[in-house]
Amino acid sequence: MDRMPQPRKSARSERSSDPAHGGSRGSPTRRAPAGVPDREAATREAIAQASRLSEVEETAAGRQVRGRPGDPFTGELRRREVLPLLVLHMIGDSASYGNQLMERISAMTEGVLSVNPNTMYPLLRSLEARNLIEGNWEHPERRSRRYYSITPEGRAEYERLVAEVRPFLDSVARSIGEIVREVYG
């Protein structure tokens, strides 16, 4: 009877079956058949995606993420706490839910600053965790929409942001005005 040649174990698979490296002898590492995604590669990709998501959450929460290229105009608007300012401003008058806030911001800025759910909902959770806003379910038994309203701490933070963000917004407005004057006369 002919024996088929067995694939040679890599140093990595030998370590995984070595008790000194956390493996157990007798349970060899199995390789995925051709065309089936490698589990380790899939894990690395999932970690990379989660890392990118956490950068979005940090930006949404108002923390600057360095070393990531992006649109200089909207990137600065996001980093300068403009989104938290807009959210606190919009829910200051009446409670709103996430999609409604995204639509209002996009309409207000004529699409220049469009916010997607991967930015808005982490921002709302962050503001809620900091006790700046309070969320309540429209229908708690179904958890359909979560309406957010501003808290007294949120009003104080809103006032701080109004003062802090204004010089930046004035600078952007002057720069845009200068570009329009230069190009269009």
N, C-alpha and C positions, 0 to 999 in steps of 0.2 A: 504494500500500500504506500503510495507517494504522499509525502507530507508537504503541505503548502508552506512556503517560507513565511515566517512570522515577521511583522514589522518590528524594527529595532526600537526599543524604548529610548526616549530622550532623557537627558539628565533631569529635566523637570518632572516627567512622569515617574522616574525612579524615586525622586524626592517625595512625591505625593504618596507613594506606597511605603515609604520608610517611616517607621514609628517616630524616629528622632525629628522628623519634619512634619509631624501632625497627621501622618497617614497611617494606614494599617496594612501590614503585609498580608498578601492573599487577596486584596481588593485592588486589582490593577486599575489604572486610570483608563477610561474608555475614550476613544477619539470619535468625534462626530463623523458620520459618513460624508463623502464628497457631496457638496451642494447644501449641506445642513449647516446653519450658522454655528460658528465656534462659540461656546458658552462664555469663555473668558473674554472674547472680543465683544460679545453682546453686553457683558457686564461693564467692560471699559467704556463702551458707547453710552450706556445708561448713566454711568457716573459722570461722563462729560456733559450729557444733557442736563443732569441735575445741577451740575456746577453752573452751567449757563443760566438755568432757571434761578438759582440763588443770586446770580448777578443781577437779574431782572428785579428780583425782590429787593435787593439792596438799593438799587437805583430808585425803585418805587418808594422805598421807605425814606428816601432823601439822603442816603449815604452814597458818597462818590465811589465809583468803581474805576480803578485806574487801568490803563493799558489795553483798553478795548476800543477799537475804532468804531466810529459811528457818524451819524449826521451831525456836523458841528452846531447847526442851529437848534434843532430839536433836542439834541443831546445835552446842550447847555441848559435849555429850558427844563429838562427833566432833572438835571443835577442841581439846579438852583432852587429846588423846592417849590417850583411853580405848580406841579400837580397837587401836592398836599394843600397848597394855598387855594387852588381852584375847587378842590373837593370840599374843603371847609367852608369856602364862600358859598358854594351851591347848596350845601345842606344846612347852611345857617338860617335860611328863610323857611325851608320846608324839607321834610324827610325825603330822601331819594334812594333808589336802588342802583346797583352797579352799572347795568346796561344803560339806564337813563343818564347817569353821570357821564359815561363814555360818549353817548350821543350828544349831550349838551356841550361837552368840551370840544368835540369835533365841529359842531355847528358854530360855536363861539369863535373858534380859530379858523373857520372856513377850511377845515381839513389839514391845516398846517401842523397841528398837534393832534394826531389821532392816537387814542389810547386803546390798547387791546386788553382782553380779559387777563392775560398773563402779567399785565402791569397793574391793572385796576384792582383786581381782587386781593393780591398780596398787599397792595397799598392800604386798602380798606381794613384788612386784618391787622396790619401794623398800627394804623391809627386807632383801631378799636383796642388793641392790646395796650396801647399807651394811654387809654382812657380819654382820647380826644373826641371820639365819636362813640355812639351806642347803636348797636344793630338789633332789630327786632323782626321776627318773621311775620309776614303778612298773614299767613295761615300756619301757625306753629305745628299743627298736626300733619301738614303736607310739606312744610319747609319750601314754599314756592318762591317767594321773593323776600329778600332781607332788606328792609328799609333802614337807612342810617340817618341819625340825627346828631347834632353837635352837642357836646357836653360843656359845662362851664370851663373846664380845663381846655377844651377845644377852642372855645371863644378867645381865651387868653393866648393860645398858640396862634390862632388866626391873626390876632392883632400884632403879634411879634413878626409873623411872616409878612404881613402887609408892609411893615416898616422895613424889613430886611430885604425883600425881593424887589421893592419899588426901584431902587437905583439900577439894578440889573435890567429890569423891563424898560426903564427910560433910556438906557444905553442902547438896547436892541432897537427901540423905536427910532432913536436918532440915527443909528447906523442904517436902518432900512430906509428912512427918509432921505438920507444922503445918497444912497444908491439910486433911489428913484429920481432924485433931482439931477444927479450926474448923467444917468442914462437917458431919461425921458425929458429933461429940460425943465 
